[in-house]
């Protein structure tokens, strides 16, 4: 009984970990243009 529930916990942990990694990758891809545009605005302000 104990080992079966432990396996299910590990399986759900791995699934959650994969989902979290995918979300992070998506956020990084979406944030790149934002970061670039913000840095361009900062340069324009400094000039």
C-alpha positions as CSV (number, residue, x, y, z in Angstrom):
1,X,0.0,0.0,0.0
2,X,2.7,2.5,1.0
3,X,4.9,2.1,-2.1
4,X,1.9,2.5,-4.4
5,X,0.9,5.8,-2.9
6,X,4.5,6.9,-3.0
7,X,4.7,6.2,-6.7
8,X,1.6,8.2,-7.3
9,X,3.1,11.1,-5.4
10,X,6.3,11.0,-7.4
11,X,4.3,10.8,-10.7
12,X,2.2,13.8,-9.8
13,X,5.4,15.7,-8.7
14,X,7.0,15.0,-12.0
15,X,3.9,16.3,-13.9
16,X,3.8,19.4,-11.8
17,X,7.5,20.0,-12.3
18,X,7.1,19.7,-16.1
19,X,4.2,22.1,-16.1
20,X,6.1,24.6,-14.0
21,X,9.1,24.4,-16.3
22,X,6.9,24.9,-19.4
23,X,5.3,28.0,-17.8
24,X,8.7,29.5,-17.0
25,X,9.8,29.0,-20.6
26,X,6.7,30.6,-21.9
27,X,7.1,33.6,-19.5
28,X,10.7,34.0,-20.6
29,X,9.8,34.1,-24.3
30,X,7.0,36.6,-23.6
31,X,9.1,38.8,-21.4
32,X,12.0,39.1,-23.9
33,X,10.3,41.7,-26.1
34,X,9.1,43.6,-23.0
35,X,12.6,43.8,-21.7
36,X,13.9,45.0,-25.0
37,X,11.2,47.7,-25.3
38,X,11.8,48.8,-21.8
39,X,15.5,49.1,-22.3
40,X,14.9,51.1,-25.5
41,X,12.6,53.5,-23.6
42,X,15.3,53.9,-20.9
43,X,17.9,54.8,-23.5
44,X,15.6,57.4,-25.1
45,X,14.9,58.9,-21.6
46,X,18.6,59.1,-20.9
47,X,19.3,60.8,-24.1
